[in-house]
Amino acid sequence: MHLDSTVSIKHVQESHRLFKVSTLNAAASGMSSAKGLDTPDELMHMVVKIEEAIKRRVAIGTKISHIKLQQEMLMRFDN
């Protein structure tokens, strides 16, 4: 990893890979019982829905603060 002032496709792909790996590791470790999600399949379905929502919300070339994105996703998906 390194700090750079510009983002390349490789950076986005690596962050996406890390997100998927960490999410799957969390699901495998038994964290899937949170918020009424009883099975890893239910958790993965929710992860895919949130991932799609983030992709729609943060288009290439746009900027949004992490806090604002987190608040929007919590309002949308926190039942």
PDB file of N, CA, C and O in Angstrom:
ATOM      1  N   MET A   1       0.837  -1.181   0.000  1.00  0.00           N
ATOM      2  CA  MET A   1       0.000   0.000   0.000  1.00  0.00           C
ATOM      3  C   MET A   1       0.877   1.238   0.000  1.00  0.00           C
ATOM      4  O   MET A   1       2.001   1.233   0.502  1.00  0.00           O
ATOM      5  N   HIS A   2       0.340   2.280  -0.568  1.00  0.00           N
ATOM      6  CA  HIS A   2       1.048   3.557  -0.566  1.00  0.00           C
ATOM      7  C   HIS A   2       0.043   4.696  -0.684  1.00  0.00           C
ATOM      8  O   HIS A   2      -1.100   4.503  -1.098  1.00  0.00           O
ATOM      9  N   LEU A   3       0.492   5.865  -0.316  1.00  0.00           N
ATOM     10  CA  LEU A   3      -0.356   7.053  -0.376  1.00  0.00           C
ATOM     11  C   LEU A   3      -0.065   7.785  -1.668  1.00  0.00           C
ATOM     12  O   LEU A   3       1.093   8.047  -1.995  1.00  0.00           O
ATOM     13  N   ASP A   4      -1.109   8.114  -2.397  1.00  0.00           N
ATOM     14  CA  ASP A   4      -0.943   8.789  -3.670  1.00  0.00           C
ATOM     15  C   ASP A   4      -2.039   9.828  -3.812  1.00  0.00           C
ATOM     16  O   ASP A   4      -3.133   9.661  -3.271  1.00  0.00           O
ATOM     17  N   SER A   5      -1.752  10.890  -4.532  1.00  0.00           N
ATOM     18  CA  SER A   5      -2.749  11.953  -4.686  1.00  0.00           C
ATOM     19  C   SER A   5      -3.766  11.644  -5.782  1.00  0.00           C
ATOM     20  O   SER A   5      -4.794  12.316  -5.874  1.00  0.00           O
ATOM     21  N   THR A   6      -3.498  10.648  -6.605  1.00  0.00           N
ATOM     22  CA  THR A   6      -4.447  10.245  -7.643  1.00  0.00           C
ATOM     23  C   THR A   6      -4.842   8.787  -7.428  1.00  0.00           C
ATOM     24  O   THR A   6      -4.077   7.982  -6.897  1.00  0.00           O
ATOM     25  N   VAL A   7      -6.042   8.484  -7.852  1.00  0.00           N
ATOM     26  CA  VAL A   7      -6.570   7.128  -7.692  1.00  0.00           C
ATOM     27  C   VAL A   7      -6.604   6.469  -9.064  1.00  0.00           C
ATOM     28  O   VAL A   7      -7.066   7.051 -10.046  1.00  0.00           O
ATOM     29  N   SER A   8      -6.107   5.249  -9.103  1.00  0.00           N
ATOM     30  CA  SER A   8      -6.129   4.502 -10.356  1.00  0.00           C
ATOM     31  C   SER A   8      -7.135   3.356 -10.239  1.00  0.00           C
ATOM     32  O   SER A   8      -7.665   3.081  -9.162  1.00  0.00           O
ATOM     33  N   ILE A   9      -7.377   2.713 -11.342  1.00  0.00           N
ATOM     34  CA  ILE A   9      -8.275   1.555 -11.366  1.00  0.00           C
ATOM     35  C   ILE A   9      -7.766   0.480 -10.405  1.00  0.00           C
ATOM     36  O   ILE A   9      -8.557  -0.167  -9.719  1.00  0.00           O
ATOM     37  N   LYS A  10      -6.444   0.292 -10.357  1.00  0.00           N
ATOM     38  CA  LYS A  10      -5.872  -0.726  -9.474  1.00  0.00           C
ATOM     39  C   LYS A  10      -6.198  -0.426  -8.006  1.00  0.00           C
ATOM     40  O   LYS A  10      -6.453  -1.347  -7.230  1.00  0.00           O
ATOM     41  N   HIS A  11      -6.192   0.854  -7.623  1.00  0.00           N
ATOM     42  CA  HIS A  11      -6.525   1.222  -6.249  1.00  0.00           C
ATOM     43  C   HIS A  11      -7.969   0.845  -5.921  1.00  0.00           C
ATOM     44  O   HIS A  11      -8.244   0.292  -4.857  1.00  0.00           O
ATOM     45  N   VAL A  12      -8.875   1.141  -6.826  1.00  0.00           N
ATOM     46  CA  VAL A  12     -10.292   0.839  -6.606  1.00  0.00           C
ATOM     47  C   VAL A  12     -10.507  -0.666  -6.554  1.00  0.00           C
ATOM     48  O   VAL A  12     -11.252  -1.159  -5.707  1.00  0.00           O
ATOM     49  N   GLN A  13      -9.872  -1.384  -7.439  1.00  0.00           N
ATOM     50  CA  GLN A  13     -10.011  -2.839  -7.443  1.00  0.00           C
ATOM     51  C   GLN A  13      -9.480  -3.446  -6.145  1.00  0.00           C
ATOM     52  O   GLN A  13     -10.093  -4.360  -5.593  1.00  0.00           O
ATOM     53  N   GLU A  14      -8.345  -2.945  -5.655  1.00  0.00           N
ATOM     54  CA  GLU A  14      -7.780  -3.468  -4.418  1.00  0.00           C
ATOM     55  C   GLU A  14      -8.676  -3.156  -3.222  1.00  0.00           C
ATOM     56  O   GLU A  14      -8.859  -4.002  -2.347  1.00  0.00           O
ATOM     57  N   SER A  15      -9.235  -1.948  -3.179  1.00  0.00           N
ATOM     58  CA  SER A  15     -10.128  -1.616  -2.060  1.00  0.00           C
ATOM     59  C   SER A  15     -11.394  -2.480  -2.106  1.00  0.00           C
ATOM     60  O   SER A  15     -11.895  -2.906  -1.065  1.00  0.00           O
ATOM     61  N   HIS A  16     -11.898  -2.730  -3.291  1.00  0.00           N
ATOM     62  CA  HIS A  16     -13.073  -3.589  -3.446  1.00  0.00           C
ATOM     63  C   HIS A  16     -12.752  -5.011  -2.996  1.00  0.00           C
ATOM     64  O   HIS A  16     -13.561  -5.641  -2.315  1.00  0.00           O
ATOM     65  N   ARG A  17     -11.577  -5.523  -3.371  1.00  0.00           N
ATOM     66  CA  ARG A  17     -11.152  -6.861  -2.965  1.00  0.00           C
ATOM     67  C   ARG A  17     -11.022  -6.952  -1.446  1.00  0.00           C
ATOM     68  O   ARG A  17     -11.484  -7.917  -0.838  1.00  0.00           O
ATOM     69  N   LEU A  18     -10.397  -5.951  -0.836  1.00  0.00           N
ATOM     70  CA  LEU A  18     -10.235  -5.949   0.610  1.00  0.00           C
ATOM     71  C   LEU A  18     -11.583  -5.908   1.318  1.00  0.00           C
ATOM     72  O   LEU A  18     -11.772  -6.581   2.332  1.00  0.00           O
ATOM     73  N   PHE A  19     -12.518  -5.124   0.794  1.00  0.00           N
ATOM     74  CA  PHE A  19     -13.846  -5.041   1.381  1.00  0.00           C
ATOM     75  C   PHE A  19     -14.532  -6.407   1.346  1.00  0.00           C
ATOM     76  O   PHE A  19     -15.096  -6.851   2.346  1.00  0.00           O
ATOM     77  N   LYS A  20     -14.478  -7.063   0.194  1.00  0.00           N
ATOM     78  CA  LYS A  20     -15.120  -8.372   0.065  1.00  0.00           C
ATOM     79  C   LYS A  20     -14.484  -9.399   0.999  1.00  0.00           C
ATOM     80  O   LYS A  20     -15.189 -10.161   1.660  1.00  0.00           O
ATOM     81  N   VAL A  21     -13.156  -9.417   1.053  1.00  0.00           N
ATOM     82  CA  VAL A  21     -12.461 -10.381   1.901  1.00  0.00           C
ATOM     83  C   VAL A  21     -12.809 -10.151   3.367  1.00  0.00           C
ATOM     84  O   VAL A  21     -13.109 -11.102   4.089  1.00  0.00           O
ATOM     85  N   SER A  22     -12.771  -8.911   3.806  1.00  0.00           N
ATOM     86  CA  SER A  22     -13.056  -8.638   5.213  1.00  0.00           C
ATOM     87  C   SER A  22     -14.512  -8.935   5.551  1.00  0.00           C
ATOM     88  O   SER A  22     -14.805  -9.408   6.650  1.00  0.00           O
ATOM     89  N   THR A  23     -15.421  -8.669   4.632  1.00  0.00           N
ATOM     90  CA  THR A  23     -16.833  -8.959   4.862  1.00  0.00           C
ATOM     91  C   THR A  23     -17.081 -10.462   4.943  1.00  0.00           C
ATOM     92  O   THR A  23     -17.811 -10.936   5.813  1.00  0.00           O
ATOM     93  N   LEU A  24     -16.476 -11.190   4.042  1.00  0.00           N
ATOM     94  CA  LEU A  24     -16.639 -12.645   4.067  1.00  0.00           C
ATOM     95  C   LEU A  24     -16.004 -13.251   5.320  1.00  0.00           C
ATOM     96  O   LEU A  24     -16.547 -14.192   5.898  1.00  0.00           O
ATOM     97  N   ASN A  25     -14.860 -12.715   5.737  1.00  0.00           N
ATOM     98  CA  ASN A  25     -14.230 -13.196   6.969  1.00  0.00           C
ATOM     99  C   ASN A  25     -15.122 -12.921   8.175  1.00  0.00           C
ATOM    100  O   ASN A  25     -15.246 -13.767   9.060  1.00  0.00           O
ATOM    101  N   ALA A  26     -15.736 -11.759   8.215  1.00  0.00           N
ATOM    102  CA  ALA A  26     -16.637 -11.432   9.324  1.00  0.00           C
ATOM    103  C   ALA A  26     -17.846 -12.363   9.320  1.00  0.00           C
ATOM    104  O   ALA A  26     -18.285 -12.815  10.377  1.00  0.00           O
ATOM    105  N   ALA A  27     -18.376 -12.647   8.150  1.00  0.00           N
ATOM    106  CA  ALA A  27     -19.529 -13.547   8.060  1.00  0.00           C
ATOM    107  C   ALA A  27     -19.151 -14.948   8.508  1.00  0.00           C
ATOM    108  O   ALA A  27     -19.924 -15.617   9.194  1.00  0.00           O
ATOM    109  N   ALA A  28     -17.967 -15.388   8.122  1.00  0.00           N
ATOM    110  CA  ALA A  28     -17.527 -16.730   8.492  1.00  0.00           C
ATOM    111  C   ALA A  28     -17.234 -16.845   9.980  1.00  0.00           C
ATOM    112  O   ALA A  28     -17.283 -17.939  10.542  1.00  0.00           O
ATOM    113  N   SER A  29     -16.928 -15.720  10.620  1.00  0.00           N
ATOM    114  CA  SER A  29     -16.574 -15.769  12.036  1.00  0.00           C
ATOM    115  C   SER A  29     -17.800 -15.762  12.946  1.00  0.00           C
ATOM    116  O   SER A  29     -17.658 -15.794  14.169  1.00  0.00           O
ATOM    117  N   GLY A  30     -18.991 -15.721  12.374  1.00  0.00           N
ATOM    118  CA  GLY A  30     -20.202 -15.798  13.187  1.00  0.00           C
ATOM    119  C   GLY A  30     -20.842 -14.463  13.476  1.00  0.00           C
ATOM    120  O   GLY A  30     -21.745 -14.380  14.308  1.00  0.00           O
ATOM    121  N   MET A  31     -20.401 -13.421  12.813  1.00  0.00           N
ATOM    122  CA  MET A  31     -20.977 -12.104  13.045  1.00  0.00           C
ATOM    123  C   MET A  31     -22.284 -11.911  12.288  1.00  0.00           C
ATOM    124  O   MET A  31     -22.846 -10.816  12.319  1.00  0.00           O
ATOM    125  N   SER A  32     -22.776 -12.925  11.621  1.00  0.00           N
ATOM    126  CA  SER A  32     -23.958 -12.782  10.770  1.00  0.00           C
ATOM    127  C   SER A  32     -25.259 -12.716  11.559  1.00  0.00           C
ATOM    128  O   SER A  32     -26.316 -12.496  10.968  1.00  0.00           O
ATOM    129  N   SER A  33     -25.215 -12.901  12.869  1.00  0.00           N
ATOM    130  CA  SER A  33     -26.447 -12.876  13.640  1.00  0.00           C
ATOM    131  C   SER A  33     -26.898 -11.458  13.987  1.00  0.00           C
ATOM    132  O   SER A  33     -27.941 -11.286  14.617  1.00  0.00           O
ATOM    133  N   ALA A  34     -26.140 -10.449  13.592  1.00  0.00           N
ATOM    134  CA  ALA A  34     -26.501  -9.065  13.894  1.00  0.00           C
ATOM    135  C   ALA A  34     -27.701  -8.623  13.058  1.00  0.00           C
ATOM    136  O   ALA A  34     -27.860  -9.051  11.914  1.00  0.00           O
ATOM    137  N   LYS A  35     -28.524  -7.785  13.621  1.00  0.00           N
ATOM    138  CA  LYS A  35     -29.663  -7.158  12.933  1.00  0.00           C
ATOM    139  C   LYS A  35     -30.610  -8.176  12.311  1.00  0.00           C
ATOM    140  O   LYS A  35     -31.189  -7.901  11.260  1.00  0.00           O
ATOM    141  N   GLY A  36     -30.784  -9.332  12.920  1.00  0.00           N
ATOM    142  CA  GLY A  36     -31.740 -10.304  12.435  1.00  0.00           C
ATOM    143  C   GLY A  36     -31.293 -11.096  11.233  1.00  0.00           C
ATOM    144  O   GLY A  36     -32.093 -11.824  10.646  1.00  0.00           O
ATOM    145  N   LEU A  37     -30.033 -10.974  10.848  1.00  0.00           N
ATOM    146  CA  LEU A  37     -29.521 -11.747   9.726  1.00  0.00           C
ATOM    147  C   LEU A  37     -28.951 -13.037  10.288  1.00  0.00           C
ATOM    148  O   LEU A  37     -27.868 -13.038  10.874  1.00  0.00           O
ATOM    149  N   ASP A  38     -29.672 -14.132  10.113  1.00  0.00           N
ATOM    150  CA  ASP A  38     -29.330 -15.381  10.779  1.00  0.00           C
ATOM    151  C   ASP A  38     -28.358 -16.258  10.004  1.00  0.00           C
ATOM    152  O   ASP A  38     -27.676 -17.088  10.606  1.00  0.00           O
ATOM    153  N   THR A  39     -28.274 -16.104   8.707  1.00  0.00           N
ATOM    154  CA  THR A  39     -27.411 -16.983   7.931  1.00  0.00           C
ATOM    155  C   THR A  39     -26.436 -16.162   7.101  1.00  0.00           C
ATOM    156  O   THR A  39     -26.706 -15.002   6.791  1.00  0.00           O
ATOM    157  N   PRO A  40     -25.304 -16.757   6.740  1.00  0.00           N
ATOM    158  CA  PRO A  40     -24.369 -16.058   5.857  1.00  0.00           C
ATOM    159  C   PRO A  40     -25.007 -15.681   4.523  1.00  0.00           C
ATOM    160  O   PRO A  40     -24.637 -14.666   3.933  1.00  0.00           O
ATOM    161  N   ASP A  41     -25.955 -16.477   4.039  1.00  0.00           N
ATOM    162  CA  ASP A  41     -26.635 -16.135   2.784  1.00  0.00           C
ATOM    163  C   ASP A  41     -27.426 -14.838   2.923  1.00  0.00           C
ATOM    164  O   ASP A  41     -27.403 -14.000   2.022  1.00  0.00           O
ATOM    165  N   GLU A  42     -28.122 -14.668   4.036  1.00  0.00           N
ATOM    166  CA  GLU A  42     -28.861 -13.431   4.277  1.00  0.00           C
ATOM    167  C   GLU A  42     -27.908 -12.249   4.385  1.00  0.00           C
ATOM    168  O   GLU A  42     -28.187 -11.168   3.868  1.00  0.00           O
ATOM    169  N   LEU A  43     -26.795 -12.459   5.053  1.00  0.00           N
ATOM    170  CA  LEU A  43     -25.799 -11.399   5.185  1.00  0.00           C
ATOM    171  C   LEU A  43     -25.235 -11.020   3.822  1.00  0.00           C
ATOM    172  O   LEU A  43     -25.105  -9.837   3.508  1.00  0.00           O
ATOM    173  N   MET A  44     -24.903 -12.010   3.021  1.00  0.00           N
ATOM    174  CA  MET A  44     -24.342 -11.724   1.696  1.00  0.00           C
ATOM    175  C   MET A  44     -25.347 -10.997   0.810  1.00  0.00           C
ATOM    176  O   MET A  44     -24.969 -10.119   0.034  1.00  0.00           O
ATOM    177  N   HIS A  45     -26.618 -11.355   0.920  1.00  0.00           N
ATOM    178  CA  HIS A  45     -27.655 -10.659   0.157  1.00  0.00           C
ATOM    179  C   HIS A  45     -27.685  -9.184   0.554  1.00  0.00           C
ATOM    180  O   HIS A  45     -27.779  -8.309  -0.307  1.00  0.00           O
ATOM    181  N   MET A  46     -27.604  -8.909   1.861  1.00  0.00           N
ATOM    182  CA  MET A  46     -27.610  -7.527   2.336  1.00  0.00           C
ATOM    183  C   MET A  46     -26.334  -6.795   1.896  1.00  0.00           C
ATOM    184  O   MET A  46     -26.392  -5.623   1.525  1.00  0.00           O
ATOM    185  N   VAL A  47     -25.202  -7.468   1.936  1.00  0.00           N
ATOM    186  CA  VAL A  47     -23.944  -6.854   1.505  1.00  0.00           C
ATOM    187  C   VAL A  47     -24.024  -6.454   0.041  1.00  0.00           C
ATOM    188  O   VAL A  47     -23.584  -5.367  -0.332  1.00  0.00           O
ATOM    189  N   VAL A  48     -24.581  -7.324  -0.788  1.00  0.00           N
ATOM    190  CA  VAL A  48     -24.716  -7.027  -2.220  1.00  0.00           C
ATOM    191  C   VAL A  48     -25.634  -5.827  -2.423  1.00  0.00           C
ATOM    192  O   VAL A  48     -25.343  -4.961  -3.247  1.00  0.00           O
ATOM    193  N   LYS A  49     -26.741  -5.766  -1.680  1.00  0.00           N
ATOM    194  CA  LYS A  49     -27.664  -4.631  -1.809  1.00  0.00           C
ATOM    195  C   LYS A  49     -26.979  -3.328  -1.418  1.00  0.00           C
ATOM    196  O   LYS A  49     -27.138  -2.315  -2.099  1.00  0.00           O
ATOM    197  N   ILE A  50     -26.219  -3.348  -0.325  1.00  0.00           N
ATOM    198  CA  ILE A  50     -25.528  -2.137   0.131  1.00  0.00           C
ATOM    199  C   ILE A  50     -24.430  -1.755  -0.856  1.00  0.00           C
ATOM    200  O   ILE A  50     -24.242  -0.577  -1.159  1.00  0.00           O
ATOM    201  N   GLU A  51     -23.713  -2.748  -1.351  1.00  0.00           N
ATOM    202  CA  GLU A  51     -22.660  -2.479  -2.340  1.00  0.00           C
ATOM    203  C   GLU A  51     -23.242  -1.813  -3.585  1.00  0.00           C
ATOM    204  O   GLU A  51     -22.662  -0.856  -4.099  1.00  0.00           O
ATOM    205  N   GLU A  52     -24.369  -2.303  -4.072  1.00  0.00           N
ATOM    206  CA  GLU A  52     -25.014  -1.711  -5.244  1.00  0.00           C
ATOM    207  C   GLU A  52     -25.475  -0.289  -4.955  1.00  0.00           C
ATOM    208  O   GLU A  52     -25.354   0.590  -5.808  1.00  0.00           O
ATOM    209  N   ALA A  53     -26.005  -0.058  -3.751  1.00  0.00           N
ATOM    210  CA  ALA A  53     -26.457   1.283  -3.374  1.00  0.00           C
ATOM    211  C   ALA A  53     -25.279   2.248  -3.325  1.00  0.00           C
ATOM    212  O   ALA A  53     -25.403   3.395  -3.755  1.00  0.00           O
ATOM    213  N   ILE A  54     -24.144   1.799  -2.809  1.00  0.00           N
ATOM    214  CA  ILE A  54     -22.957   2.659  -2.749  1.00  0.00           C
ATOM    215  C   ILE A  54     -22.462   2.963  -4.158  1.00  0.00           C
ATOM    216  O   ILE A  54     -22.092   4.101  -4.451  1.00  0.00           O
ATOM    217  N   LYS A  55     -22.451   1.968  -5.028  1.00  0.00           N
ATOM    218  CA  LYS A  55     -22.014   2.194  -6.408  1.00  0.00           C
ATOM    219  C   LYS A  55     -22.910   3.204  -7.116  1.00  0.00           C
ATOM    220  O   LYS A  55     -22.426   4.039  -7.880  1.00  0.00           O
ATOM    221  N   ARG A  56     -24.227   3.129  -6.863  1.00  0.00           N
ATOM    222  CA  ARG A  56     -25.142   4.102  -7.476  1.00  0.00           C
ATOM    223  C   ARG A  56     -24.937   5.495  -6.887  1.00  0.00           C
ATOM    224  O   ARG A  56     -25.015   6.493  -7.604  1.00  0.00           O
ATOM    225  N   ARG A  57     -24.676   5.563  -5.584  1.00  0.00           N
ATOM    226  CA  ARG A  57     -24.559   6.851  -4.898  1.00  0.00           C
ATOM    227  C   ARG A  57     -23.248   7.555  -5.196  1.00  0.00           C
ATOM    228  O   ARG A  57     -23.214   8.780  -5.316  1.00  0.00           O
ATOM    229  N   VAL A  58     -22.163   6.791  -5.318  1.00  0.00           N
ATOM    230  CA  VAL A  58     -20.838   7.381  -5.509  1.00  0.00           C
ATOM    231  C   VAL A  58     -20.338   7.003  -6.889  1.00  0.00           C
ATOM    232  O   VAL A  58     -19.596   6.035  -7.054  1.00  0.00           O
ATOM    233  N   ALA A  59     -20.750   7.770  -7.863  1.00  0.00           N
ATOM    234  CA  ALA A  59     -20.335   7.515  -9.242  1.00  0.00           C
ATOM    235  C   ALA A  59     -18.872   7.921  -9.419  1.00  0.00           C
ATOM    236  O   ALA A  59     -18.334   8.697  -8.630  1.00  0.00           O
ATOM    237  N   ILE A  60     -18.245   7.396 -10.448  1.00  0.00           N
ATOM    238  CA  ILE A  60     -16.853   7.741 -10.735  1.00  0.00           C
ATOM    239  C   ILE A  60     -16.755   9.241 -10.937  1.00  0.00           C
ATOM    240  O   ILE A  60     -17.527   9.829 -11.693  1.00  0.00           O
ATOM    241  N   GLY A  61     -15.803   9.853 -10.258  1.00  0.00           N
ATOM    242  CA  GLY A  61     -15.572  11.293 -10.376  1.00  0.00           C
ATOM    243  C   GLY A  61     -16.304  12.134  -9.342  1.00  0.00           C
ATOM    244  O   GLY A  61     -16.072  13.341  -9.262  1.00  0.00           O
ATOM    245  N   THR A  62     -17.171  11.535  -8.559  1.00  0.00           N
ATOM    246  CA  THR A  62     -17.869  12.300  -7.529  1.00  0.00           C
ATOM    247  C   THR A  62     -17.167  12.152  -6.198  1.00  0.00           C
ATOM    248  O   THR A  62     -16.357  11.246  -6.000  1.00  0.00           O
ATOM    249  N   LYS A  63     -17.488  13.054  -5.291  1.00  0.00           N
ATOM    250  CA  LYS A  63     -16.894  13.024  -3.957  1.00  0.00           C
ATOM    251  C   LYS A  63     -18.005  13.074  -2.916  1.00  0.00           C
ATOM    252  O   LYS A  63     -19.010  13.763  -3.093  1.00  0.00           O
ATOM    253  N   ILE A  64     -17.809  12.338  -1.835  1.00  0.00           N
ATOM    254  CA  ILE A  64     -18.730  12.366  -0.709  1.00  0.00           C
ATOM    255  C   ILE A  64     -17.920  11.987   0.526  1.00  0.00           C
ATOM    256  O   ILE A  64     -17.042  11.127   0.458  1.00  0.00           O
ATOM    257  N   SER A  65     -18.210  12.614   1.629  1.00  0.00           N
ATOM    258  CA  SER A  65     -17.474  12.274   2.843  1.00  0.00           C
ATOM    259  C   SER A  65     -17.910  10.900   3.347  1.00  0.00           C
ATOM    260  O   SER A  65     -19.044  10.470   3.137  1.00  0.00           O
ATOM    261  N   HIS A  66     -16.995  10.238   4.004  1.00  0.00           N
ATOM    262  CA  HIS A  66     -17.279   8.908   4.551  1.00  0.00           C
ATOM    263  C   HIS A  66     -18.450   8.974   5.522  1.00  0.00           C
ATOM    264  O   HIS A  66     -19.329   8.112   5.497  1.00  0.00           O
ATOM    265  N   ILE A  67     -18.466   9.988   6.373  1.00  0.00           N
ATOM    266  CA  ILE A  67     -19.524  10.136   7.375  1.00  0.00           C
ATOM    267  C   ILE A  67     -20.887  10.294   6.704  1.00  0.00           C
ATOM    268  O   ILE A  67     -21.862   9.660   7.108  1.00  0.00           O
ATOM    269  N   LYS A  68     -20.946  11.142   5.677  1.00  0.00           N
ATOM    270  CA  LYS A  68     -22.223  11.360   4.988  1.00  0.00           C
ATOM    271  C   LYS A  68     -22.708  10.083   4.309  1.00  0.00           C
ATOM    272  O   LYS A  68     -23.890   9.746   4.386  1.00  0.00           O
ATOM    273  N   LEU A  69     -21.796   9.373   3.643  1.00  0.00           N
ATOM    274  CA  LEU A  69     -22.169   8.117   2.984  1.00  0.00           C
ATOM    275  C   LEU A  69     -22.651   7.104   4.015  1.00  0.00           C
ATOM    276  O   LEU A  69     -23.647   6.412   3.801  1.00  0.00           O
ATOM    277  N   GLN A  70     -21.942   7.023   5.126  1.00  0.00           N
ATOM    278  CA  GLN A  70     -22.325   6.086   6.183  1.00  0.00           C
ATOM    279  C   GLN A  70     -23.717   6.423   6.725  1.00  0.00           C
ATOM    280  O   GLN A  70     -24.537   5.528   6.926  1.00  0.00           O
ATOM    281  N   GLN A  71     -23.982   7.706   6.959  1.00  0.00           N
ATOM    282  CA  GLN A  71     -25.297   8.114   7.464  1.00  0.00           C
ATOM    283  C   GLN A  71     -26.399   7.781   6.465  1.00  0.00           C
ATOM    284  O   GLN A  71     -27.468   7.310   6.853  1.00  0.00           O
ATOM    285  N   GLU A  72     -26.145   8.023   5.185  1.00  0.00           N
ATOM    286  CA  GLU A  72     -27.147   7.714   4.166  1.00  0.00           C
ATOM    287  C   GLU A  72     -27.446   6.218   4.107  1.00  0.00           C
ATOM    288  O   GLU A  72     -28.604   5.814   4.002  1.00  0.00           O
ATOM    289  N   MET A  73     -26.410   5.411   4.173  1.00  0.00           N
ATOM    290  CA  MET A  73     -26.605   3.966   4.120  1.00  0.00           C
ATOM    291  C   MET A  73     -27.293   3.460   5.380  1.00  0.00           C
ATOM    292  O   MET A  73     -28.116   2.548   5.301  1.00  0.00           O
ATOM    293  N   LEU A  74     -26.978   4.027   6.536  1.00  0.00           N
ATOM    294  CA  LEU A  74     -27.652   3.636   7.764  1.00  0.00           C
ATOM    295  C   LEU A  74     -29.134   3.991   7.722  1.00  0.00           C
ATOM    296  O   LEU A  74     -29.975   3.199   8.145  1.00  0.00           O
ATOM    297  N   MET A  75     -29.456   5.178   7.212  1.00  0.00           N
ATOM    298  CA  MET A  75     -30.865   5.569   7.104  1.00  0.00           C
ATOM    299  C   MET A  75     -31.603   4.640   6.146  1.00  0.00           C
ATOM    300  O   MET A  75     -32.770   4.313   6.362  1.00  0.00           O
ATOM    301  N   ARG A  76     -30.925   4.223   5.102  1.00  0.00           N
ATOM    302  CA  ARG A  76     -31.579   3.406   4.079  1.00  0.00           C
ATOM    303  C   ARG A  76     -31.711   1.936   4.495  1.00  0.00           C
ATOM    304  O   ARG A  76     -32.715   1.295   4.182  1.00  0.00           O
ATOM    305  N   PHE A  77     -30.709   1.399   5.196  1.00  0.00           N
ATOM    306  CA  PHE A  77     -30.683  -0.042   5.446  1.00  0.00           C
ATOM    307  C   PHE A  77     -30.822  -0.434   6.913  1.00  0.00           C
ATOM    308  O   PHE A  77     -30.937  -1.625   7.202  1.00  0.00           O
ATOM    309  N   ASP A  78     -30.815   0.492   7.834  1.00  0.00           N
ATOM    310  CA  ASP A  78     -30.927   0.141   9.245  1.00  0.00           C
ATOM    311  C   ASP A  78     -32.382   0.104   9.644  1.00  0.00           C
ATOM    312  O   ASP A  78     -32.985   1.139   9.925  1.00  0.00           O
ATOM    313  N   ASN A  79     -32.948  -1.096   9.670  1.00  0.00           N
ATOM    314  CA  ASN A  79     -34.377  -1.244   9.960  1.00  0.00           C
ATOM    315  C   ASN A  79     -34.608  -1.339  11.407  1.00  0.00           C
ATOM    316  O   ASN A  79     -35.752  -1.468  11.842  1.00  0.00           O
TER     317      ASN A  79
END
